[in-house]
Amino acid sequence: MHKPPPLLNPHRTARVIRWAVLMLEWLAALLFADAPANRRRIRQRYGLITFSWAYRLLRAIVTVRAVQLAGLRRRLSPAPRNTAPAGFRRRIRRAPSARVIFGARARKALSARNTLERIRRLIAAFSDIDGFTRRYMLARAVRRLTRLCAIVMLAPPAAAVRSLAAPSLTSADTS
């Protein structure tokens, strides 16, 4: 049986993870140091002083690792059908956002009330990427990272609208 090549080179992935951990540690040292930070260093790295890059990087690595651990391969499937009754529609968008794929449990595990705890949780997730993936994403990956398609109210059925448009019958007062 032919084994597909890994999506990410393990050596390159380890380097990116180590870089992310070092940047988070530098950010923690910068934010929580007693001495004022060097202005040149702040100007140099100003674009990275947010947590969004760390969340996006972690989300991408964990998603790819979950696909690798679950052994998923792309399968061709027919186009989804909208089988909802009249006046309703089914959400059949093909590609969910990365936030939806990552899942609420994983996002909740990374959220914290203060900045230091958020940095600690991100560093812990990066440090044990396989454990984080198995804990929060592997079960979703086995189910092919999908979720149910909800049926949403689009408009009232046509018969109900037609009955509201007809005027009520009244007689004219001729006296």
C-alpha positions in Angstrom: 0.0 0.0 0.0 1.3 3.4 -0.9 1.8 5.8 2.0 1.3 9.5 1.2 4.1 11.9 2.0 3.6 14.0 5.1 1.9 17.3 4.6 4.5 19.1 6.7 8.2 18.3 6.9 8.7 17.3 10.6 12.0 19.2 10.8 10.5 22.4 9.4 7.5 22.0 11.7 9.7 21.6 14.7 11.6 24.8 13.7 8.4 26.8 13.3 7.0 25.6 16.6 10.3 26.5 18.4 10.3 29.9 16.8 6.7 30.5 18.0 7.5 29.5 21.5 10.6 31.8 21.6 8.5 34.7 20.3 5.8 34.1 22.9 8.5 33.9 25.7 10.0 37.1 24.3 6.6 38.8 24.3 6.0 37.7 27.9 9.4 39.0 29.0 8.7 42.3 27.2 5.3 42.7 28.7 6.0 41.6 32.3 9.6 42.8 32.8 10.4 45.3 35.6 12.7 47.4 33.4 11.3 49.4 30.4 11.7 47.7 27.0 14.2 48.8 24.4 12.4 51.0 21.9 14.4 49.7 19.0 13.3 46.2 19.6 9.7 47.2 19.9 9.8 49.1 16.6 11.5 46.1 15.0 8.9 43.6 16.0 5.8 45.8 16.3 3.8 43.8 13.8 4.1 40.6 15.9 2.9 42.0 19.2 -0.6 40.4 18.9 -1.8 37.0 19.7 -3.6 36.5 16.4 -0.5 35.3 14.6 0.1 32.7 17.3 -3.6 31.5 17.2 -3.5 31.3 13.4 -0.2 29.4 13.4 -1.4 27.0 16.1 -4.7 26.4 14.4 -3.0 25.6 11.1 -0.4 23.2 12.6 -3.0 21.4 14.7 -5.4 21.0 11.8 -2.7 19.6 9.6 -1.5 17.3 12.4 -5.0 16.1 13.0 -5.4 15.2 9.4 -2.1 13.3 9.5 -3.0 11.4 12.7 -6.4 10.5 11.5 -5.1 9.3 8.1 -7.6 11.3 6.1 -7.4 11.5 2.3 -9.4 13.7 0.1 -12.4 12.0 -1.3 -14.6 13.2 -4.1 -18.2 13.4 -3.1 -21.2 14.6 -5.1 -22.4 18.1 -4.6 -24.6 18.4 -1.6 -28.3 18.7 -2.2 -30.6 21.2 -0.6 -33.5 19.0 0.5 -35.2 21.5 2.8 -38.9 22.1 2.3 -40.3 25.2 0.7 -39.6 28.4 2.7 -36.4 26.9 4.2 -32.9 26.3 3.1 -30.1 24.1 4.2 -26.6 25.5 4.9 -24.6 23.7 2.3 -21.5 25.8 2.0 -18.6 23.6 1.0 -15.6 25.1 2.9 -16.1 26.0 6.5 -13.9 28.6 8.0 -10.7 27.7 9.9 -12.3 28.9 13.1 -15.2 26.4 12.7 -12.8 23.5 11.9 -10.7 24.3 15.0 -13.7 23.9 17.2 -15.1 25.6 20.3 -13.5 23.3 22.8 -10.0 24.1 21.4 -10.7 27.8 21.4 -12.0 27.7 24.9 -8.9 25.8 26.1 -6.7 28.6 24.8 -8.8 31.5 26.1 -7.9 33.1 29.4 -8.8 36.2 31.4 -5.4 37.7 31.6 -2.5 38.0 29.2 0.1 36.0 31.1 -2.2 33.0 31.4 -3.1 33.2 27.7 0.7 33.2 26.8 1.2 30.2 29.1 -1.6 28.3 27.5 -0.3 29.0 24.0 3.2 27.9 25.0 1.8 24.7 26.5 -0.2 24.0 23.3 2.9 24.6 21.1 5.1 22.6 23.3 2.9 19.5 23.2 1.3 19.8 19.8 0.5 16.1 19.5 -1.2 16.0 22.9 -3.2 19.1 22.1 -4.2 17.7 18.7 -5.3 14.4 20.2 -7.2 16.1 23.0 -9.2 18.6 21.0 -9.0 17.7 17.3 -8.6 14.0 16.6 -12.2 13.0 17.3 -13.3 15.8 15.0 -10.8 14.7 12.3 -12.1 11.1 12.4 -15.5 12.5 11.6 -13.8 14.3 8.7 -13.9 17.8 10.4 -17.5 18.3 9.4 -20.6 19.3 11.3 -24.3 18.9 10.6 -25.9 21.2 8.1 -28.6 23.2 9.8 -32.0 24.0 8.3 -32.6 27.7 8.4 -35.8 29.6 8.0 -35.5 31.6 4.8 -39.0 33.0 4.1 -42.5 31.9 5.1 -44.1 29.4 2.7 -45.8 30.9 -0.4 -49.3 29.9 0.7 -49.1 31.8 3.9 -48.1 35.0 2.1 -50.8 34.6 -0.5 -53.5 34.4 2.2 -52.2 37.6 3.9 -52.3 39.5 0.6 -56.0 38.9 -0.2 -58.3 41.6 1.2 -61.0 40.7 3.6 -64.5 40.5 2.2 -66.8 43.3 3.4 -70.2 44.6 2.2 -70.7 48.2 1.2 -72.9 50.4 3.4 -75.5 51.9 1.0 -77.9 53.4 3.5 
